[in-house]
């Protein structure tokens, strides 16, 4: 049986997919499904962001995400494209700056992220990245010289 994204079964599939992706890709900064306002036939874009994308490239990331997407019971005919993004991309920063959820499918309607209008968004994980500054860096113990 094929599950739709917004059904209870579909959301369980998304949580399982997120868990499997995180095992391979490391912690996910963003894992979400977006339905752009101009999407044909109400198709969804899968957006995944982690350091894996930055370190291994877009094509390897797409292959991995597609593999796990195929292993779910989500109807593949509702997916338009897979969009792997680095954690520092403007779109990821826009989403994670507004929403902070982990492992909790959150459904939104009529929203705008980084200037892109979305009919709907199902955000499973959106983690804010803490900036490392001089005050938050671990300090190295100073070496004292005894004379």
matplotlib code that plots the C-alpha trace (Angstrom):
import matplotlib.pyplot as plt

x = [0.0, 1.3, 1.3, 0.7, 3.1, 0.5, -1.0, -0.1, 1.6, 3.4, 4.8, 6.0, 7.8, 9.4, 10.7, 12.1, 13.7, 15.2, 16.7, 18.3, 19.7, 21.2, 23.0, 24.7, 24.9, 25.5, 23.2, 20.7, 20.4, 17.3, 15.1, 11.8, 9.4, 8.3, 5.5, 6.4, 3.6, 4.3, 4.6, 3.0, 0.3, 1.1, 4.5, 7.0, 10.7, 12.7, 15.3, 18.1, 21.0, 24.0, 27.8, 27.7, 26.4, 29.2, 31.9, 30.6, 28.9, 25.5, 25.4, 26.5, 24.0, 21.1, 21.9, 21.8, 18.6, 16.9, 17.9, 16.2, 13.2, 12.7, 12.8, 9.7, 6.1, 5.8, 4.2, 7.2, 4.8, 4.4, 8.1, 9.4, 13.0, 15.7, 17.6, 20.7, 22.0, 25.0, 24.2, 25.4, 23.1, 20.8, 17.7, 18.7, 19.6, 16.2, 14.3, 16.4, 16.3, 12.5, 11.8, 13.6, 12.2, 13.8, 12.1, 8.7, 6.9, 5.5, 3.0, 2.9, 0.8, 1.4, 4.9, 7.9, 11.5, 14.4, 11.9, 10.4, 6.7, 5.5, 1.9, 2.9, 5.9, 6.4, 9.5, 10.7, 14.0, 15.2, 18.1, 19.7, 23.5, 25.3, 27.9, 31.4, 32.8, 35.8, 33.7, 32.2, 35.3, 37.0, 39.9, 43.3, 45.0, 47.8, 51.3, 53.1, 56.8, 58.6, 62.0]
y = [0.0, 3.4, 6.1, 9.8, 12.3, 13.9, 10.6, 9.1, 6.2, 8.6, 10.5, 7.3, 6.5, 9.9, 9.4, 6.0, 7.5, 10.3, 7.8, 5.8, 8.8, 10.1, 6.8, 7.2, 11.0, 12.0, 14.5, 16.1, 19.9, 19.9, 17.1, 18.3, 18.1, 21.3, 21.9, 25.1, 27.4, 26.8, 23.0, 21.1, 18.7, 19.4, 17.6, 17.7, 18.5, 16.5, 18.8, 17.2, 19.1, 17.8, 18.0, 14.9, 16.9, 19.4, 16.7, 14.1, 16.3, 16.6, 13.6, 11.1, 12.7, 12.4, 8.7, 8.0, 10.0, 8.3, 4.9, 5.5, 7.2, 4.1, 1.9, 3.8, 3.3, 6.9, 7.2, 8.1, 9.8, 12.7, 13.6, 16.2, 16.4, 15.7, 18.7, 18.1, 21.3, 22.3, 23.5, 27.0, 27.5, 30.5, 28.3, 26.1, 29.1, 30.6, 27.5, 26.6, 30.2, 30.1, 26.5, 24.4, 20.8, 17.3, 14.1, 15.8, 16.1, 19.7, 20.6, 24.2, 26.0, 29.1, 29.9, 31.7, 30.6, 32.6, 34.3, 31.0, 30.6, 27.2, 25.9, 23.4, 22.1, 19.0, 19.7, 16.6, 18.1, 21.7, 22.2, 25.6, 25.5, 27.3, 29.7, 29.2, 32.4, 33.2, 33.2, 29.8, 28.0, 25.6, 27.3, 25.6, 25.6, 28.1, 26.7, 28.3, 28.4, 27.9, 29.4]
z = [0.0, -1.0, 1.7, 1.1, 2.7, 5.0, 6.3, 9.6, 7.8, 5.5, 8.4, 10.1, 6.8, 6.8, 10.3, 9.4, 6.3, 8.4, 10.8, 8.0, 6.3, 9.5, 10.0, 6.6, 6.3, 9.9, 11.8, 9.5, 9.7, 7.5, 6.3, 4.8, 1.9, 0.2, -2.3, -4.1, -5.1, -8.8, -8.5, -11.3, -10.1, -6.4, -6.5, -3.6, -3.4, -0.9, 0.8, 2.8, 4.4, 6.3, 6.3, 4.1, 1.2, 1.6, 1.9, -0.7, -3.3, -4.7, -7.0, -4.4, -2.0, -4.5, -5.1, -1.4, -0.7, -3.7, -2.4, 1.0, -0.6, -2.8, 0.4, 1.8, 1.0, -0.1, -3.5, -5.8, -8.2, -5.7, -5.7, -8.2, -7.2, -4.6, -3.4, -1.3, 0.2, 2.3, 5.8, 5.1, 2.0, 2.2, 1.9, 4.8, 6.9, 6.2, 7.2, 10.3, 11.4, 11.6, 12.6, 15.2, 15.3, 15.5, 14.5, 14.6, 11.3, 11.2, 8.5, 7.3, 4.7, 2.6, 3.8, 2.3, 2.8, 1.3, -1.1, -2.3, -1.8, -0.7, -0.7, 1.9, 3.8, 5.9, 8.0, 9.9, 11.2, 11.1, 13.5, 14.2, 13.8, 16.5, 15.3, 16.7, 18.0, 20.0, 23.2, 22.4, 21.3, 23.7, 25.2, 25.2, 28.5, 28.5, 28.9, 31.7, 31.8, 35.0, 35.2]

ax = plt.figure().add_subplot(projection="3d")
ax.plot(x, y, z, "-o")
ax.set_aspect("equal")
plt.show()
